[in-house]
Amino acid sequence: MTADGRDLRSEPRARTRLRSAKLFDQRNKFLVECSIFDRSNHGARLKLFAVTVLPARFRLYDEGCKQLFDAQIAWARGQDVGVRLLLPIGSF
């Protein structure tokens, strides 16, 4: 969202009712648990449960749809993080 209120997202996001998720590094080492506030096909807004320094690329496991994605940080403000979902790795 810009200062004048324009939404710069390329696609709409839908609220997810605080779905649980877990973040892992590229070697599948657990990093932190989080909630997904909203999600689109190619992005999500997360609330981390602990202050954590995330690598530029990591994996997001969405417990609601049981899918694992390669992801990267789009923006971060404290424990709120916007991510780009790059590639689905698989369903579990």
C-alpha positions, 0 to 999 in steps of 0.5 A: 500500500502506498502513502496515498492508499493505492494497493500495489499488489499484482493479485488480490489477497484473501484473509485466512483466519490466522492459519498456522505455518512453519518456516524452514531454511533451504536444508529443512532446518526449522526456523520459526512458527507463524500465522498466515494473515492473508494469502494469494497464489503468489504471496502471503503476509505472516506474523512470526511467533518469535523475533527471528532473522530470516534468510533471504530464501526459505521454505513456508509450510502452510498447515491449512492446505498442507503445502510446502513452498519456496519463498522469499522476503518481500518486506519485513516490519518487526514480526510482520513479514510479507513473502513471495511464494516462488515454487510449490515443493509438494503437498503433505 
